[in-house]
Structures are given as C-alpha cells and as structure tokens.
C-alpha cells in the first residue's frame, strides 16, 4: 500500500542530478543469469556499478580474474566500477582476498568491513599515498566524528547504514559542510531501492534451514533468486535468508524522497539488484528523480513488476523500517 503525505514549504537547494549506482549482487545466481544481468546493466541508465561477492566466499563461481574482466567490460561501456569486499571476513583466505582487492589499482574499492579499512590504511602512510575508496553501508559510521576519522584514509564516498534516517544523514555529511578527505569533500550515497541487508553471521542460515552444515551446504542459496522468505506465525512476511545474510522481506524504495534527499545532501542513489523488473526500476528512478516525471504513476508501475516484497521507506523517515511508502516525504 502507498500512502499520501504533504511536504512542508521550505527553501530547496538547486536541483542536482542524482547519480545512480547498481549495488553489488547479493544473491548467488547461475553464471549465465549473472552475465545476462550485467549485460542489461551495461546498456542501462545507472552510471556506476558495484561488483563482487559481499556475502559468502563459498560462492566462488566468479573468481578475482572474472570480476576484473567484468569490471573492464563495464568500464568500456562507460560505467564507473567499484569493487566491493566482503561484509564479514572470517579466516586467512578471506583476508587474502580483501588484501588482493585493496592492492589492485584499476578500480575504486568499497570497504565492507574493518579488514578492508586496515588493508587500505597500510597504503595510506601519508595523505599523498591514500587510496581512494568508498565506505560501505556495513561499516558503522553514525556520526560526523566517525566519518571524519575515516576520511584521511582516502574515502571519497560514504554509504550510510541502512537504518540511518535521512535527517541524520544530513547532520553527518551536510551539503554545506562536507567531511573532506585527501581527494576532497565526500559524496553521500543512500541505499534507495532493494531488500535491505540487515545482518551477517558466521552461520549460514540457508544451510541450517535445509538441515545442512555450512561447509556441506550444497549451495542451496542458488535455489532462491531473491533469498528465502520467512513469515511470522500469523503468515506475514518478516525476513529473508540469504546464506550468511539476513535481509528485510520488504523492499526499500525512496522514489518519493526526492526533496528530502536533496535537503540531506545526497548525491547518489544505490539500487540493489533483484531478479525481476530491475532494468525498469532503474529507468523509473531516473525518470522521477532526474527528469521530473510524475511520482504516483511510477510507484503504481513498480507494484506491477513482480518485485520480491512490499515497498517501504520507514527508516528514511525515522519510522519502523516496514512502514509503507508515502507519496512524498515530510520535510521537518
């Protein structure tokens, strides 16, 4: 359900085009499906693509050289490519993978956890040596002081944690006084569409659901294009299992938050991949937020695309995360 709301009259900043980022693929799709998805992304409207395995190192059909080859192909199509590191690193093999990503110089890195920050810090003995990188949404940056502490390592962009409201985002990195690193003021990129990644665990919940050991999981997560849904005892959608990751059952959608995003100083919007309708999702975000297309018909169309959950925007408004989308967010 989509609810209407009224926006208070305030002085708005000059409209600036929102950059569109395709976030990392959080599910394990078969290789042909993955390649077809990125072929569509190459032709799509998003200007930036985040690649890499964020969830589980056992999902290794795409290895380092495969991701690099795909990154080069997307770059040749005019996309900026960012390589993401895992959000939960366990063991020496995974640490080596993070270090290898941090040591390559072709593409920007998105730091998924403190392991990646440490690897980047080793390269930043002096400001001139700092390697540009993105602070991913699973690094706990909830204050301006925390963001300012990481900026000297080379941070150029910050993706706030999913549950951080937009008015809080504005206080951490406001448009008029951005935190600055060696490469200049940091951009803010907000998770604007997709099932919200809420938590990670050393335990694989998908394997546990199928009564399998993590190391003998049979790669059952490949059976679920958009994760494995969980319901409450009343039958209401609640959470989604995605291997070691827990997601929201509902789909974050900030399509109606254009004015609030501007006020918060947001420059980029992250759209998280799903198995159906994603190319059209990207077009609708671009149409509404960058070309002033009407919001209500776009939201109505989103609900016809077979998306994996109900549309919500509660976290952005300091409300429970599963509150339904409003047509236009209140600005206070």
C-alpha positions in Angstrom: 0.0 0.0 0.0 1.2 3.5 -0.8 0.1 6.4 1.4 -0.1 10.1 0.6 1.6 12.8 2.6 2.2 16.6 2.3 5.5 18.3 2.1 6.0 21.5 4.1 7.1 24.5 2.1 10.8 25.2 2.6 13.6 26.7 0.5 15.1 23.8 -1.6 18.7 23.6 -2.8 19.2 23.8 -6.5 18.2 20.5 -8.1 21.3 18.4 -8.9 21.0 15.1 -10.8 21.3 12.1 -8.6 23.9 9.6 -9.7 22.5 6.0 -9.9 24.6 3.1 -8.6 23.8 -0.6 -9.2 24.7 -2.1 -5.9 26.5 -5.5 -5.5 24.6 -8.6 -6.4 23.7 -10.0 -3.0 22.3 -13.3 -4.3 24.1 -16.2 -6.0 22.7 -16.5 -9.4 24.0 -19.0 -12.0 26.7 -17.6 -14.2 24.6 -17.2 -17.4 21.9 -15.3 -15.4 24.6 -13.1 -13.8 26.2 -12.3 -17.1 22.8 -11.5 -18.7 22.0 -9.2 -15.8 25.2 -7.2 -16.2 24.8 -7.1 -20.0 21.5 -5.3 -19.3 23.2 -3.0 -16.7 25.8 -2.1 -19.3 23.0 -0.8 -21.5 21.1 0.8 -18.7 20.9 4.3 -17.2 23.0 3.7 -14.0 26.4 5.3 -14.2 28.1 3.3 -11.5 28.2 -0.5 -10.8 29.5 -2.2 -7.6 30.8 -5.7 -8.3 32.0 -8.5 -6.1 30.9 -11.2 -3.6 29.8 -9.4 -0.5 28.0 -12.3 1.3 29.9 -15.6 1.2 33.3 -16.7 -0.1 32.0 -20.1 -0.9 30.1 -18.5 -3.8 33.2 -18.7 -5.9 31.9 -19.3 -9.4 33.2 -15.8 -10.1 36.8 -15.5 -9.0 39.0 -12.4 -8.8 40.0 -12.5 -12.5 36.4 -13.0 -13.5 35.3 -9.9 -11.6 38.2 -7.9 -13.0 37.2 -8.9 -16.6 33.6 -8.0 -16.0 34.7 -4.7 -14.5 36.8 -3.9 -17.5 33.9 -4.7 -19.8 31.5 -2.4 -17.9 34.1 0.4 -17.8 34.4 0.1 -21.6 30.6 0.7 -21.7 31.1 4.0 -19.8 30.3 2.8 -16.3 32.3 3.7 -13.2 33.1 0.4 -11.5 33.6 -0.2 -7.8 34.9 -3.5 -6.4 33.3 -4.5 -3.1 34.9 -6.5 -0.3 33.0 -9.0 1.9 31.0 -7.5 4.8 32.1 -10.3 7.2 35.6 -11.6 6.8 36.5 -14.9 8.6 39.8 -16.7 8.1 43.1 -16.1 6.4 41.8 -17.0 2.9 39.2 -14.3 3.0 41.7 -11.8 4.4 44.0 -12.5 1.5 41.1 -11.9 -0.9 40.5 -8.5 0.7 44.1 -7.6 0.5 44.3 -8.5 -3.2 41.4 -6.2 -3.9 42.9 -3.4 -1.9 46.2 -3.8 -3.8 44.9 -3.5 -7.3 44.9 -0.1 -8.8 42.5 -0.3 -11.6 39.2 0.3 -9.8 37.8 2.0 -6.7 37.3 -0.2 -3.7 34.2 -0.3 -1.4 35.3 -1.3 2.1 32.9 -3.8 3.5 34.4 -4.1 7.0 37.4 -3.2 9.2 39.6 -5.8 7.4 39.3 -3.7 4.2 39.9 -0.5 6.2 43.1 -2.0 7.7 44.3 -3.0 4.2 43.7 0.4 2.8 45.3 2.1 5.8 48.5 0.3 5.2 48.6 2.0 1.8 47.9 5.5 3.4 51.1 6.1 5.4 50.8 9.7 4.1 47.9 11.6 2.6 49.6 11.5 -0.9 49.6 7.7 -0.7 45.9 7.4 0.3 44.0 5.0 -2.0 40.5 6.4 -2.9 37.7 4.2 -1.6 34.0 4.0 -0.7 32.9 3.5 2.9 30.3 0.7 2.6 27.0 0.6 4.4 28.1 -2.2 6.8 30.8 0.0 8.4 29.4 1.6 11.5 29.5 5.3 10.7 26.8 7.0 12.6 28.4 10.4 13.4 30.3 13.2 11.8 33.3 12.4 14.0 33.4 8.8 12.8 33.2 9.8 9.2 36.0 12.4 9.7 38.2 9.7 11.3 38.0 7.5 8.2 38.2 10.3 5.6 42.0 10.7 5.8 42.5 7.1 4.7 41.3 8.1 1.3 37.5 7.9 1.5 35.7 9.7 -1.4 32.2 8.4 -0.8 30.1 7.3 2.1 27.1 4.9 2.0 25.3 5.3 5.3 24.0 2.4 7.3 20.5 1.3 6.2 18.7 2.3 9.3 20.0 5.8 9.4 17.2 8.4 8.7 17.8 11.0 6.1 17.7 13.8 8.6 20.6 12.1 10.5 22.5 11.6 7.2 22.2 15.4 6.7 23.8 16.0 10.1 26.7 13.6 9.4 27.7 15.0 6.0 25.7 18.1 5.2 25.8 19.6 1.7 27.1 22.9 3.1 29.9 21.5 5.2 31.0 18.1 3.8 33.6 16.0 5.6 36.8 16.3 3.5 39.5 13.7 2.7 42.6 13.8 0.6 40.6 13.8 -2.6 38.2 16.5 -1.5 34.6 16.5 0.0 33.0 13.1 0.5 29.9 12.2 -1.6 26.9 10.6 0.2 25.2 7.6 -1.5 22.0 6.3 0.0 20.5 2.8 -0.3 17.4 3.8 -2.2 15.9 0.5 -3.5 16.0 -3.2 -2.7 15.7 -5.7 0.1 17.6 -4.2 3.0 20.7 -6.2 4.1 20.2 -6.1 7.9 22.8 -8.5 9.4 25.5 -11.0 8.7 26.5 -14.1 10.7 29.3 -16.7 10.7 26.5 -19.2 10.5 24.7 -19.9 7.2 21.0 -19.8 7.9 20.1 -21.1 4.5 22.1 -24.2 5.1 20.6 -24.5 8.6 17.1 -24.2 7.2 17.8 -27.2 5.0 19.5 -29.1 7.9 22.9 -28.9 6.3 26.3 -28.0 7.6 27.7 -24.7 6.4 30.7 -26.4 4.7 28.4 -29.0 3.2 25.6 -26.7 2.2 25.1 -28.0 -1.3 25.0 -24.3 -2.4 21.2 -24.3 -1.7 21.1 -20.5 -1.8 21.3 -20.8 -5.6 17.7 -22.1 -5.5 16.4 -18.7 -4.3 16.8 -15.9 -6.8 15.8 -13.3 -4.2 16.6 -15.1 -1.0 14.5 -17.5 1.1 11.4 -15.7 2.7 10.4 -16.2 6.3 7.0 -15.4 7.7 5.7 -14.8 11.2 3.4 -17.3 12.9 0.5 -15.2 11.5 1.8 -15.7 8.0 3.1 -12.1 7.5 6.3 -11.6 5.5 9.1 -10.9 8.0 12.7 -11.6 7.0 14.7 -13.2 4.1 17.5 -15.6 4.5 20.4 -15.2 2.0 23.2 -17.5 3.1 25.0 -15.8 6.0 23.0 -12.6 5.4 19.6 -11.7 6.8 17.5 -9.2 4.8 14.2 -7.4 5.1 11.2 -9.1 3.5 10.1 -5.7 2.3 11.8 -3.6 -0.4 13.2 -0.2 0.5 12.0 2.4 -2.0 12.9 6.1 -1.8 11.4 7.0 -5.1 9.2 9.6 -3.3 12.0 11.1 -1.3 13.5 13.5 -3.9 13.2 16.7 -1.9 14.3 15.1 1.3 17.3 13.5 -0.4 18.3 16.9 -1.7 18.0 18.5 1.7 20.1 15.7 3.2 22.9 16.5 0.6 22.7 13.1 -1.1 24.4 12.9 -4.5 24.0 9.2 -5.3 21.3 6.5 -5.0 22.0 2.8 -4.7 19.7 0.4 -6.3 20.1 -3.2 -5.1 19.6 -5.9 -7.8 16.6 -8.2 -7.8 15.6 -10.9 -10.3 12.6 -9.3 -11.9 12.0 -5.8 -13.3 15.3 -4.3 -12.3 16.0 -2.5 -15.6 12.6 -0.8 -15.3 13.3 0.1 -11.7 16.4 2.0 -12.8 14.5 3.8 -15.5 11.7 4.9 -13.1 14.2 6.3 -10.6 15.9 8.2 -13.3 12.6 9.5 -14.7 11.1 10.6 -11.4 14.2 11.9 -9.6 16.2 13.3 -12.5 13.6 14.1 -15.2 10.6 15.2 -13.0 8.3 12.5 -14.2 5.1 12.1 -12.1 5.6 10.1 -8.9 2.2 8.4 -8.5 2.2 6.5 -11.8 5.8 5.4 -11.3 5.0 4.0 -7.9 1.9 2.3 -9.3 4.1 0.7 -12.1 6.7 -0.5 -9.6 3.9 -2.5 -7.9 3.2 -4.4 -11.2 6.8 -5.5 -11.8 6.7 -8.6 -9.6 9.2 -7.2 -7.1 10.1 -9.5 -4.2 8.4 -7.6 -1.5 6.1 -4.7 -0.5 7.5 -1.1 -0.9 8.6 0.6 2.3 10.5 3.7 3.4 10.1 3.8 7.1 13.8 4.0 8.1 14.3 7.1 6.0 11.6 8.9 7.9 12.6 7.8 11.5 9.8 5.2 11.4 9.7 1.4 11.7 11.5 0.1 8.6 8.5 -1.8 7.3 6.2 1.2 7.1 4.7 1.5 3.6 5.9 4.1 1.1 4.4 7.6 1.2 3.9 9.6 -2.0 6.0 12.5 -0.8 8.0 12.6 2.4 7.5 15.2 5.0 10.4 17.6 5.5 10.8 19.0 9.0 
